[in-house]
């Protein structure tokens, strides 16, 4: 049964904190940085709300959870989406028994009331109207206003917050007045080979050593080519490989062949040739290739029927005129 708190005569049913256990392996500096953001060093000082930036699957949420455990505070995760409304972020009315209305606090508000830590996950998916409802929470005022419940909710002095954002195109552009409240920006980079294999071993301690090395070599090569395959992708490939082997131990294919099959099934055929994939991606993004006009698809540039052919003749005529 959920706990509840009364605010200005309104009973709020609290959300449950996240209880998952996943240690932060490697990259100790960025862990120190987020912990520094949450320090309060004077009575007039305020905790900061950092942005954790990185590609999907790199461990942004895991980092924030590890920092919460380091501070020995409960962690609450709110998953932001393009459909998130202000009332979803704060208090939601729910029809209870005998037709009564119950008010349920979101993970964010639950963290505010209990002095926990809230992780706003994938914040760049959320629209400006929802972000606007959090503006007074993210500055010195430290409160939110629930129109649905008709109350103002103040944050506990122990409340802390962090926002994760994928390093890709946002569904919505976050306005500057919100970005100025989400500082500093902490960027997560891909782990080293030693850290990455330690992460794989933690999650899959029963994996064969050769398969672990095969997966890490793939990941490290993709990182060096600046491709977006993450440690999470490697875990999925390796996990699926192990399941396929366990399903039929007498499989005619070698473990490496099964791994390659899993790689293609999980990440696509292009993942089987990273260098070729990187080359095609570079060309798709522009590379060193000059932009082509529509006529270039149908005519040789020197063909009289090419749309730009007359322009070249005009340029020659102008040169002749100058000579005269």
C-alpha positions as CSV (number, residue, x, y, z in Angstrom):
1,X,0.0,0.0,0.0
2,X,1.4,3.4,-1.0
3,X,2.4,6.0,1.5
4,X,0.6,9.3,1.6
5,X,1.3,12.9,2.7
6,X,-1.1,15.7,3.4
7,X,-0.4,19.1,1.8
8,X,-2.7,22.0,2.6
9,X,-5.5,19.6,3.4
10,X,-5.1,17.5,0.2
11,X,-3.9,13.9,0.6
12,X,-1.2,12.9,-1.9
13,X,-0.4,9.2,-2.5
14,X,3.3,8.9,-3.1
15,X,5.1,7.0,-5.9
16,X,7.5,4.2,-5.0
17,X,11.3,4.9,-5.4
18,X,13.4,2.9,-7.9
19,X,15.0,-0.1,-6.1
20,X,17.2,-1.4,-9.0
21,X,20.8,-2.1,-8.3
22,X,23.4,-1.4,-10.9
23,X,26.8,-0.1,-9.9
24,X,28.7,2.7,-11.7
25,X,31.8,1.1,-13.2
26,X,34.7,3.4,-14.3
27,X,34.6,7.1,-15.2
28,X,34.9,8.2,-11.6
29,X,35.4,11.8,-12.6
30,X,31.9,12.3,-13.9
31,X,30.5,10.7,-10.8
32,X,32.4,13.2,-8.7
33,X,31.0,16.0,-10.9
34,X,27.3,15.1,-10.4
35,X,27.9,14.7,-6.6
36,X,29.5,18.2,-6.6
37,X,26.4,19.6,-8.3
38,X,24.2,18.3,-5.4
39,X,26.4,19.7,-2.6
40,X,25.1,22.7,-0.6
41,X,28.1,24.5,1.0
42,X,26.4,27.5,2.7
43,X,22.9,28.5,4.0
44,X,22.5,30.7,1.0
45,X,23.7,28.1,-1.5
46,X,21.5,26.0,-3.7
47,X,22.0,22.6,-5.2
48,X,22.4,22.5,-9.0
49,X,20.3,20.5,-11.5
50,X,22.8,19.1,-14.0
51,X,22.1,17.9,-17.5
52,X,23.6,14.5,-18.3
53,X,24.3,14.3,-22.0
54,X,25.3,11.2,-24.1
55,X,24.2,8.7,-26.7
56,X,21.4,6.2,-25.8
57,X,22.6,3.3,-23.7
58,X,25.8,4.9,-22.5
59,X,24.6,4.9,-18.8
60,X,23.3,8.3,-18.0
61,X,20.4,7.0,-15.8
62,X,22.7,4.5,-14.2
63,X,25.1,7.3,-13.3
64,X,22.4,9.3,-11.6
65,X,21.2,6.3,-9.7
66,X,24.7,5.5,-8.5
67,X,25.1,9.1,-7.3
68,X,21.8,8.9,-5.4
69,X,23.1,5.7,-3.7
70,X,26.3,7.4,-2.9
71,X,24.3,10.1,-1.1
72,X,22.2,7.4,0.5
73,X,19.0,8.9,-0.8
74,X,16.0,7.4,-2.5
75,X,15.9,7.8,-6.2
76,X,12.8,8.3,-8.3
77,X,12.7,8.2,-12.1
78,X,10.2,10.1,-14.3
79,X,10.3,9.1,-18.0
80,X,9.7,12.2,-20.1
81,X,7.8,11.8,-23.4
82,X,6.4,14.0,-26.1
83,X,3.0,13.5,-24.5
84,X,3.9,14.5,-21.0
85,X,1.5,17.1,-19.6
86,X,2.1,19.4,-16.6
87,X,-0.3,17.4,-14.5
88,X,1.6,14.2,-15.3
89,X,4.7,15.7,-13.9
90,X,3.0,16.9,-10.7
91,X,-0.3,15.5,-9.4
92,X,-2.7,13.2,-11.2
93,X,-6.4,12.7,-10.0
94,X,-7.5,9.1,-10.0
95,X,-11.0,7.7,-9.4
96,X,-10.9,5.7,-6.2
97,X,-13.4,3.5,-4.4
98,X,-17.0,4.7,-4.1
99,X,-16.4,7.4,-6.7
100,X,-14.0,9.4,-4.6
101,X,-11.1,11.3,-6.2
102,X,-7.6,10.4,-5.1
103,X,-4.5,12.5,-5.9
104,X,-1.4,10.6,-6.8
105,X,2.0,12.4,-6.7
106,X,4.3,11.8,-9.5
107,X,7.9,10.4,-8.9
108,X,9.1,14.0,-9.1
109,X,6.7,15.4,-6.4
110,X,7.3,12.2,-4.3
111,X,11.0,13.0,-4.4
112,X,10.3,16.6,-3.5
113,X,8.2,15.6,-0.5
114,X,10.4,12.9,0.9
115,X,13.7,14.5,0.3
116,X,14.8,12.1,-2.4
117,X,16.4,12.5,-5.8
118,X,14.4,12.7,-9.0
119,X,15.9,11.7,-12.4
120,X,14.0,13.3,-15.3
121,X,14.9,10.8,-18.0
122,X,15.1,11.9,-21.6
123,X,14.2,15.5,-20.8
124,X,14.7,16.6,-24.4
125,X,11.5,14.6,-25.3
126,X,9.3,16.9,-23.3
127,X,7.4,20.0,-24.5
128,X,7.8,23.6,-23.3
129,X,4.5,23.7,-21.5
130,X,5.5,20.9,-19.2
131,X,9.0,22.4,-18.7
132,X,7.3,25.7,-17.8
133,X,5.5,24.1,-14.9
134,X,8.9,23.2,-13.4
135,X,10.5,26.7,-13.7
136,X,9.9,27.7,-10.1
137,X,11.2,24.4,-8.9
138,X,14.5,24.7,-10.8
139,X,15.4,28.2,-9.4
140,X,15.6,29.7,-5.9
141,X,11.8,29.3,-5.3
142,X,11.9,25.5,-5.1
143,X,8.2,24.8,-5.4
144,X,5.6,23.7,-8.0
145,X,1.9,24.6,-8.3
146,X,-0.6,21.8,-9.0
147,X,-3.6,23.3,-10.7
148,X,-5.4,19.9,-10.6
149,X,-5.1,19.6,-6.8
150,X,-5.2,23.4,-6.1
151,X,-2.0,23.4,-4.0
152,X,1.5,24.7,-3.9
153,X,4.1,22.0,-3.1
154,X,7.4,23.0,-1.6
155,X,10.5,20.9,-2.1
156,X,12.4,19.4,0.9
157,X,15.8,21.0,1.5
158,X,17.3,17.5,0.7
159,X,15.6,17.2,-2.7
160,X,17.9,16.9,-5.6
161,X,17.3,16.5,-9.4
162,X,19.2,15.6,-12.6
163,X,18.0,15.5,-16.2
164,X,19.3,13.0,-18.8
165,X,19.2,14.0,-22.5
166,X,20.2,11.9,-25.4
167,X,22.8,13.3,-27.7
168,X,20.6,13.4,-30.7
169,X,17.8,15.5,-32.2
170,X,15.1,16.5,-29.7
171,X,11.4,16.1,-30.2
172,X,11.1,19.6,-28.8
173,X,13.6,22.4,-28.4
174,X,14.1,23.2,-24.8
175,X,13.7,27.0,-24.2
176,X,16.7,29.0,-23.0
177,X,15.0,30.0,-19.8
178,X,14.9,26.3,-18.8
179,X,18.3,25.5,-20.1
180,X,19.7,28.2,-17.9
181,X,18.3,26.4,-14.9
182,X,19.8,23.0,-16.0
183,X,23.4,23.6,-15.4
184,X,26.1,22.4,-15.7
185,X,26.2,20.0,-18.6
186,X,28.0,16.8,-17.9
187,X,28.9,14.8,-21.0
188,X,29.3,11.0,-20.7
189,X,31.9,9.4,-23.1
190,X,32.2,5.8,-24.1
191,X,34.0,3.6,-21.5
192,X,37.5,2.2,-21.9
193,X,38.0,-1.4,-22.9
194,X,38.7,-2.4,-19.3
195,X,35.6,-0.6,-18.0
196,X,33.5,-2.0,-20.8
197,X,34.4,-5.6,-20.3
198,X,33.9,-5.1,-16.5
199,X,30.4,-3.8,-17.2
200,X,29.6,-6.8,-19.4
201,X,31.0,-9.2,-16.8
202,X,28.9,-7.6,-14.1
203,X,25.7,-8.1,-16.0
204,X,26.6,-11.4,-17.6
205,X,29.0,-13.2,-15.3
206,X,28.1,-16.5,-16.9
207,X,29.3,-15.4,-20.4
208,X,32.1,-17.2,-22.1
209,X,35.4,-15.2,-22.1
210,X,35.8,-15.5,-25.9
211,X,32.3,-14.1,-26.4
212,X,33.0,-11.3,-24.0
213,X,36.2,-10.3,-25.8
214,X,34.4,-10.5,-29.2
215,X,31.7,-8.2,-28.0
216,X,34.1,-5.7,-26.4
217,X,36.3,-5.6,-29.6
218,X,33.2,-4.8,-31.6
219,X,32.1,-2.0,-29.2
220,X,35.6,-0.5,-29.0
221,X,35.9,-0.4,-32.8
222,X,32.5,1.2,-33.2
223,X,33.5,3.9,-30.6
224,X,36.7,4.6,-32.5
225,X,34.7,5.1,-35.7
226,X,32.2,7.4,-33.9
227,X,29.3,5.1,-34.4
228,X,26.4,5.0,-32.0
229,X,26.6,1.4,-30.8
230,X,26.5,1.5,-27.0
231,X,27.4,-0.9,-24.1
232,X,23.7,-1.6,-23.9
233,X,23.7,-2.8,-27.5
234,X,26.7,-5.1,-26.7
235,X,24.8,-6.5,-23.7
236,X,21.8,-7.3,-25.9
237,X,23.9,-8.9,-28.6
238,X,25.8,-11.0,-26.0
239,X,22.6,-11.9,-24.1
240,X,20.8,-13.1,-27.2
241,X,23.9,-15.1,-28.3
242,X,24.0,-16.9,-25.0
243,X,20.3,-17.7,-25.2
244,X,20.7,-19.1,-28.8
245,X,23.6,-21.3,-27.6
246,X,21.6,-22.5,-24.6
247,X,18.6,-23.2,-26.7
248,X,20.5,-25.8,-28.8
249,X,24.0,-26.7,-27.4
250,X,24.5,-29.0,-30.4
251,X,24.0,-26.1,-32.8
252,X,26.1,-26.8,-36.0
253,X,27.4,-23.2,-36.1
254,X,30.4,-22.2,-34.0
255,X,29.9,-19.7,-31.1
256,X,31.4,-17.0,-33.2
257,X,29.0,-17.6,-36.0
258,X,26.0,-17.5,-33.6
259,X,27.4,-14.2,-32.2
260,X,27.6,-12.7,-35.7
261,X,24.0,-13.8,-36.4
262,X,22.9,-12.2,-33.1
263,X,24.8,-9.0,-34.0
264,X,22.9,-8.8,-37.3
265,X,19.6,-9.5,-35.7
266,X,20.0,-7.0,-32.9
267,X,21.8,-4.1,-34.6
268,X,21.2,-4.6,-38.3
269,X,23.2,-6.0,-41.2
270,X,25.3,-2.9,-41.3
271,X,26.8,-3.7,-37.9
272,X,28.7,-6.7,-39.4
273,X,31.0,-4.3,-41.3
274,X,31.7,-1.3,-39.2
275,X,34.2,0.4,-41.5
276,X,31.8,0.2,-44.5
277,X,28.9,1.4,-42.3
278,X,31.0,4.4,-41.1
279,X,31.9,5.2,-44.7
280,X,28.3,5.2,-45.9
281,X,27.2,7.2,-42.9
282,X,29.8,9.8,-43.6
283,X,28.6,10.1,-47.2
284,X,25.0,10.3,-46.1
285,X,25.9,13.2,-43.8
286,X,27.7,15.0,-46.6
287,X,31.3,14.0,-46.3
288,X,33.5,15.7,-48.9
289,X,31.0,15.3,-51.7
290,X,29.7,18.5,-53.4
291,X,25.9,18.8,-53.5
292,X,24.4,17.8,-56.8
293,X,21.6,19.5,-58.8
294,X,18.7,17.6,-60.3
295,X,20.3,17.8,-63.8
296,X,23.3,15.9,-62.6
297,X,21.2,12.8,-62.2
298,X,20.2,12.8,-65.9
299,X,23.0,14.6,-67.9
300,X,26.8,14.8,-68.0
301,X,27.8,18.3,-66.9
302,X,29.3,18.9,-70.4
303,X,26.1,17.7,-72.2
304,X,24.4,20.6,-74.1
305,X,21.1,19.4,-72.5
306,X,22.4,19.9,-68.9
307,X,20.5,22.8,-67.3
308,X,23.7,24.6,-66.4
309,X,25.2,24.3,-69.8
310,X,23.8,27.7,-71.0
311,X,25.2,29.4,-67.9
312,X,28.7,28.3,-68.9
313,X,28.2,29.7,-72.4
314,X,27.0,33.0,-71.0
315,X,30.2,33.2,-68.8
316,X,32.3,32.6,-71.9
317,X,30.4,35.3,-73.8
318,X,31.0,37.7,-70.9
319,X,34.7,37.0,-71.1
320,X,34.7,37.7,-74.9
321,X,33.0,41.0,-74.3
322,X,35.6,41.9,-71.8
323,X,38.4,41.0,-74.2
324,X,36.8,43.3,-76.8
